[in-house]
Amino acid sequence: MNLAKRLVSGIVGMGVVFGVLYAGARFDVRWVAGALILAVAYLTALEYLNLMRKLDIPVAAPEFLIWIPLLVLSYLVLDGRYADVVLLFAIAYQVLRYLAVTPHRTGFLQAVAGVFGLLYIPWLLHYFYLIYLGAPGHSAMTGVTNAVVVLLMVWGYDSGAFFVGTAIGRHKAFPNVSPSKTWEGVAGGFLFTVLGAMIAANLSPVWREFVFWRGFPHIIVSSFFVGWAVQLGDVFASKLKRAAGVKDSGVFLPGHGGALDRIDGLLFALPVFYFYFHYILRFL
């Protein structure tokens, strides 16, 4: 692996993401975050369809992909209040699309793959937009910080797991699925998750007061849950790629693989972060 290429492409990618999020809040055009989500969701969906083909479960591409922009747009319109209705129509269509396919086992697997793909990619990604919107009464820049906090927590876990695992990793955590993952790396990932949250908190007075005063214990607890969600998402994607017989889901980002390789942990972490800070703490 070319570490320099990995670092450069990662920094460039972070700059683009942060720039889009900041511009959306600064100029009150937060729909640009939706455009970012749409681009990522579409690229990831293409890779998902390719993985399904390698698994001999050919999901009809046009009928699947058309729902990606429809779902993302439904999250943007009226702040996503009726998005679940669109999701139900999308799921129903995926089931009906393969109802007449024979043999029935093939049709069932295609329907399952179609339904799961919609839940796995656009539905999980919509939590990012909810995090970005933030709580009523908070400034738009606080919403940007919400998004940056979860991103730096996820990227912190990935970075900590990689660098600590590479440096001192000895005990394999998931040898049958991801041989490079170690328990030392997992511990390093948790530490860097906390560090990522603390760094991002300095971007907003609301977050700074929360993290460095009354909310620090919650940062520890949420980092634990977010870290495990990131690891679970990574292991699940590794299992999916191994089943398909590929190392990377694509070649989207030099040194990082495909779009799914970049967001596999984020997909599982987004709802965990949202539910903890929105429903338990009512902070978002």
C-alpha positions in Angstrom: 0.0 0.0 0.0 1.3 3.4 -0.9 1.0 5.3 2.4 1.8 8.7 0.8 -0.9 8.2 -1.8 -3.4 7.2 0.9 -2.6 10.3 3.0 -2.7 12.7 0.1 -6.0 11.4 -1.3 -7.5 11.3 2.2 -6.6 14.9 2.9 -8.0 16.0 -0.4 -11.2 14.1 0.2 -11.6 15.6 3.7 -11.0 19.1 2.3 -13.7 18.6 -0.3 -16.2 17.3 2.2 -15.5 20.0 4.8 -15.6 22.7 2.1 -19.0 21.6 0.9 -20.5 21.4 4.4 -19.1 24.8 5.4 -20.3 26.5 2.1 -23.8 25.0 2.6 -24.1 26.6 6.0 -22.3 29.8 5.3 -24.4 30.7 2.2 -27.6 29.0 3.5 -27.7 26.4 0.7 -27.6 23.3 2.9 -29.1 21.3 0.1 -25.5 21.0 -1.2 -25.0 18.5 1.6 -27.8 16.5 -0.1 -25.9 16.7 -3.4 -22.8 15.3 -1.6 -24.9 12.5 -0.1 -26.4 11.8 -3.6 -23.0 11.6 -5.2 -21.6 9.2 -2.6 -24.8 7.1 -2.5 -24.8 6.7 -6.3 -21.2 5.7 -6.5 -21.6 3.3 -3.6 -24.8 1.8 -5.2 -22.9 1.1 -8.4 -20.2 -0.8 -6.5 -22.9 -2.6 -4.6 -24.6 -3.8 -7.8 -21.2 -5.0 -9.1 -20.7 -7.0 -5.9 -24.1 -8.5 -6.3 -23.3 -9.5 -9.8 -20.1 -11.3 -8.6 -22.3 -13.1 -6.1 -24.6 -14.2 -9.0 -27.4 -12.1 -7.7 -28.0 -9.7 -10.6 -30.1 -6.8 -9.4 -31.6 -4.8 -12.2 -29.5 -1.6 -12.3 -31.9 1.0 -13.8 -34.8 0.0 -11.5 -32.5 0.0 -8.4 -30.5 3.2 -9.2 -33.6 5.4 -10.0 -34.6 5.1 -6.3 -31.3 6.6 -5.1 -32.0 10.2 -6.2 -35.7 9.9 -5.3 -34.8 8.8 -1.8 -32.1 11.5 -1.3 -34.5 14.2 -2.6 -37.2 13.0 -0.3 -34.8 13.5 2.6 -34.1 17.1 1.4 -37.7 18.1 0.9 -39.5 19.1 4.1 -36.4 17.9 6.0 -37.2 14.3 5.3 -40.5 14.1 7.2 -42.1 11.9 4.6 -39.0 10.2 3.4 -40.0 6.9 5.0 -43.1 6.8 2.7 -40.9 7.0 -0.3 -38.7 4.3 1.2 -41.7 2.0 1.6 -42.6 2.5 -2.1 -39.0 1.7 -3.0 -39.0 -1.5 -1.0 -42.4 -2.5 -2.3 -41.1 -2.0 -5.9 -38.0 -4.1 -5.3 -40.2 -6.9 -4.0 -42.7 -6.7 -6.9 -40.0 -6.4 -9.5 -38.8 -9.9 -8.8 -42.1 -11.5 -7.9 -42.4 -13.3 -11.2 -38.8 -14.3 -11.5 -38.1 -18.1 -11.6 -36.5 -20.1 -10.2 -38.1 -18.7 -7.1 -34.8 -18.8 -5.1 -33.2 -16.5 -7.7 -36.1 -14.1 -7.5 -36.1 -14.1 -3.7 -32.4 -13.4 -3.5 -32.7 -10.5 -6.0 -35.6 -9.0 -4.1 -33.6 -9.3 -0.8 -30.5 -7.8 -2.4 -32.6 -4.9 -3.8 -34.3 -4.2 -0.5 -31.1 -4.5 1.5 -29.2 -2.2 -0.8 -31.8 0.6 -0.3 -31.6 0.2 3.4 -27.8 -0.2 3.5 -26.9 2.8 1.4 -29.4 5.7 1.0 -31.4 5.0 4.1 -28.3 4.9 6.4 -26.8 7.9 4.7 -29.8 10.0 5.3 -28.8 10.2 9.0 -25.9 12.3 7.9 -28.3 14.9 6.6 -30.3 14.8 9.9 -27.1 15.3 11.8 -26.1 18.2 9.6 -29.5 19.9 10.0 -29.0 19.9 13.8 -31.5 20.9 16.5 -34.0 23.8 16.1 -32.6 27.0 17.5 -28.9 26.1 16.9 -27.0 28.0 14.2 -26.2 26.5 10.8 -22.5 26.4 11.8 -23.4 24.2 14.7 -25.0 21.8 12.2 -21.7 21.8 10.3 -19.9 20.9 13.6 -22.4 18.1 14.2 -21.4 16.6 10.8 -17.6 17.2 11.4 -17.8 15.6 14.8 -19.2 12.3 13.5 -16.9 12.3 10.5 -13.8 12.9 12.7 -14.9 10.3 15.2 -15.3 7.7 12.3 -12.1 8.8 10.6 -10.3 8.9 14.0 -11.3 5.3 14.6 -10.1 4.2 11.2 -6.8 6.0 11.5 -6.2 4.8 15.1 -7.0 1.2 14.2 -4.7 1.4 11.2 -1.7 3.1 12.7 -1.8 1.5 16.2 -2.6 -1.9 14.7 0.3 -1.5 12.2 2.7 -0.4 14.9 2.0 -2.8 17.8 -0.8 -5.1 16.6 -0.2 -8.7 17.6 -3.5 -10.3 18.5 -5.9 -10.9 15.6 -9.4 -9.7 16.1 -11.3 -11.1 13.1 -8.8 -13.5 11.4 -11.4 -15.2 9.2 -12.7 -12.0 7.7 -10.1 -9.3 8.1 -6.7 -10.7 9.0 -5.1 -7.3 9.4 -7.4 -6.2 12.2 -6.0 -6.6 15.7 -7.3 -6.0 19.2 -4.5 -3.5 19.7 -5.8 -1.6 16.6 -9.3 -1.7 18.0 -8.1 -0.1 21.3 -6.2 2.5 19.3 -9.3 3.2 17.2 -11.4 3.9 20.4 -8.7 6.4 21.6 -8.6 8.2 18.3 -12.4 8.3 18.2 -12.4 10.4 21.4 -9.6 12.5 20.1 -11.5 13.2 16.9 -14.6 14.3 18.8 -12.5 16.6 21.0 -10.8 18.2 18.0 -14.0 18.8 16.1 -15.7 20.2 19.2 -13.5 23.3 19.1 -15.3 24.4 15.9 -18.5 25.4 17.8 -19.1 27.1 21.1 -22.0 24.8 21.7 -20.0 21.7 21.2 -16.9 23.1 23.0 -19.0 23.8 26.2 -20.6 20.4 26.0 -17.5 18.3 25.4 -15.1 20.1 27.8 -17.6 20.6 30.6 -20.7 18.6 31.3 -20.6 16.3 28.4 -17.2 14.7 28.4 -18.5 11.4 29.9 -20.9 11.2 27.0 -18.1 11.6 24.5 -16.4 8.6 26.1 -19.6 6.5 26.0 -20.7 7.6 22.5 -17.1 7.0 21.2 -17.4 3.4 22.5 -20.7 2.8 20.6 -19.6 4.7 17.5 -16.3 2.9 17.4 -17.9 -0.5 17.6 -20.4 0.5 14.9 -17.5 1.6 12.6 -15.7 -1.7 13.3 -18.9 -3.7 12.6 -19.5 -1.8 9.4 -15.9 -2.5 8.3 -16.1 -6.2 9.1 -19.5 -6.5 7.4 -18.1 -4.9 4.2 -15.1 -7.2 4.4 -17.4 -10.2 4.6 -19.3 -9.0 1.6 -16.2 -8.4 -0.5 -14.8 -11.8 0.5 -18.0 -13.5 -0.5 -17.7 -11.6 -3.9 -14.1 -12.6 -4.2 -12.7 -9.0 -4.4 -10.2 -7.1 -2.2 -11.7 -3.6 -2.8 -15.2 -2.6 -3.8 -13.8 -0.2 -6.5 -11.1 2.3 -7.3 -12.9 5.6 -6.3 -10.1 7.0 -4.2 -6.4 6.3 -4.8 -5.0 4.2 -1.9 -8.4 3.8 -0.3 -10.3 1.6 -2.8 -13.9 2.2 -3.7 -16.6 4.5 -2.3 -17.9 1.6 -0.1 -14.4 1.0 1.2 -14.4 4.6 2.4 -17.9 4.8 4.0 -18.5 1.2 5.2 -17.8 2.1 8.9 -19.6 5.5 8.5 -22.8 3.8 7.3 -23.2 1.9 10.6 -21.9 4.8 12.8 -24.4 7.4 11.5 -27.6 6.0 13.1 -25.7 5.2 16.3 -24.4 8.7 16.6 -27.8 10.2 15.7 -29.8 8.1 18.1 -27.4 8.7 21.0 -27.2 12.5 20.7 -30.8 13.1 19.5 -32.9 10.6 21.5 -30.8 10.0 24.6 -29.2 13.4 25.1 -31.5 15.5 22.9 -28.5 17.4 21.9 -29.1 17.3 18.1 
